[in-house]
Each structure stands twice: as C-alpha cells, then as structure tokens.
C-alpha cells in the first residue's frame, strides 16, 4: 500500500519509517512527555510502537503520519488515526515537548481530518482522551469538537467522545 503524504503551510505529514526511530525513542522514553500515551517505554518498546504504527496502515488502510517541520527540517511528532482491538477509531497525535504551543498539533490535525473526509470518505471523524488530558481537550475544542457521548472503554475508563467536523466545511 502507498501511504499518502499530506502538506500544510509549515508541515509535511509523512509515512512512518525507520527514519522516525529517534523521534519515537525520544518521546516514549520521556516520562512526562509520554505519560498520556502509555509511557515511559524502553527504547525497544518505542521501536515496537513505531512498527505497530506502520503496520496499522497495511492492516487497516489508515494510521498515523510523522510530522515533519519543513523550515526546521525536523521530526516532531505524529498525527493521524489509531484503533486498538475493541476501541473506536480516533484521531490521535503527540508532539515532542520542544514543538508544543506552536499550533503544530492543530495544523496537522486539520490536515488529517480533511484527508479522512475527502480521501477516506469517512462519514464521521471522532477523538477522545483521558479526562485529565487538558491539553488534548483544549485542542479538540479549538478544532470545533462537539461532545457526542460518554463511553466506557476496554481499559475500564469512561471518556467523552467528540465529533470533529471537516475544518474547511
């Protein structure tokens, strides 16, 4: 399968590859940065997460992209779609701490949402987060997220589920 590349004014969202190994290790071994994403992980487990993210594209036809800042020429995070066994499909993202607060997650999310509606032709794009993840909730609200339900998840936690409209619709 050919994984598409998405472009925005500042970013390229590129397919996962071994070029992102250092990015995954830096993020997932950082206790504070990865706390909402199952971290910290060992370097080997971070590599396994990268392999899983690449495999998702081949198993499901969608997945996460690696966020590349064109001007700085660096990899700073991921954005795209994830769905674990028994979990609903979601828009997800994470950024290295050095890239936070610059609108990167929003810009990448808008590109991923547009792609889901236009190229994947999905009727709905949703996301969710732990109740304690205030930065994710703030981003979702800035994207125009509308809470549609409260749902019990396979890990035993309840979370709000948000519908995300196409940004330029």
N, C-alpha and C positions, 0 to 999 in steps of 0.2 A: 504494500500500500504506500502511496505517496502522501506524506503528511504536508499539508499546506503551510506556507509561511505567511504571516499577516504583518502589515506595516501600518504604523501610525506616524504622526509628525516627528516623534522622537525615538520610537521603538521599532524593533523587529521582534516578532514572536516566532521563534524558530523551533523546529522539531527537536525533541530530546535526543542527545547523543553523548558519547563519551567525553566530548568537549565540555560537558557540564559537570563532570565528576568533582572537580574542586569546588564548584558552586554548591552542590549538594552536601559535600563534606563540611564546608564552612557553615552552612545553615544548620544542618541536622546535628552537628556536634556542639553547637552553641545552645546551652541550656535555656537561656532566656529567649533567644530568637525562635526556637523551635517548640516551645512549651505547649502551644495550642495545636501542634501538628504531630504529636506523638514522640517528641524528642525529650531529651537528647538521645541520639543514636550513636553507635560506634561508626567509624569510617566504613567498615564493611556493610553495616546495615544501611547507611546512607547510599552506598553504591547499589544495594539491592532495591532501594526505593526508586532510584533513577531507572534501573532496569524495568521495574514494575510500571513506571510512568511511560516508558517507551512501549512496553508490551500492551498497555491499555489501548493504544492506537490500533494495534494489529488485532486485538480481540474484539473491540467494540466499535472501531471506526471513529473514535474521538479520544481526546486525552488532554494533557496539559502541554503548553508550549513553554520554552525557555525564553525569558525576557532579556533581550539584548539592547542596551542603550547605544545608539549609533554614535552620538557625539563622543561619549566617554570610551566607547569600544570595550564595554564590559558586560558580563552576565550578572544579573542582579536578583533573579527570582524566577518564579513560574506563575502562569495563569492559564486556566482552561477548565477542563471537566474531569470529574472523578466520580466513580460509582463502585463502592465496595459491595460484596455479596450481601444482599438483604438491605442495602442502603439506597435511598433515592439518588438519582444523578444530581450533581451540584456543580455550580460554578465555584471554583476554588482558586486561591492564589497564596503566595508567600513571597516575601522580599527579605533580602539581607538588611540588617539594621541601617547600613550606610545609605540605602536607597529609599528609606521611608520618609514620608512627609513631603514628597516632591510631585505627587499626583501620578506616579507611575502605575500603581495598582489600579487606579480608576481608568487611566488611558488604556491599559492592557485589558481590563475587564470589558470596557466598551467595545473594543475590537473583537474580543471573544464572544460577547453577547450578539453583536451584529452578525458574526460568522455563523453562529448557531441558528439564528432565524433565517438568514439568507441562504447559506450553503447547505447546512444540515436540514433546513426546513423544519425545525422543531416548532411545535405549537406553543411551547412554554419553556422558559429558562428559569430555574429555581436555584436558590442557595440557602444555606443555613449555617449556623455557627453555635458554639457553646455560649450560654447566657453570659459568661464572664468575659467574652471576647469583644470588648467595647470598640476597639479599632475596626474590627470587621463589621460590626453593626453600623458604625458611623459611615463606612464606605458604602455599604448596601443602601443606606438611606440616601446618600449623595447620588447614587445611581437610580434613585426613584423606586427602590424596592418597596413592595407592598406585602405586608404580612398576610398570608392566606390561611395559615393553620398552625397549630401547635401539635407536634408529633412525637411519639415515643420511638427512639432509635434502637438498633440492635445492641448498643453498648449500655442500654438501660437508662439513658438520659433523655429528657424531653428537650426539644429545641423548637424555636419559631422557624417556620419555613416562609421564605419570601419569594414572590414572583418578581422577575426582572423584565421590564419591557424593553423593546428594542430602542437603544439610545436616540437614534435619529428618526424614530417613527412619530 
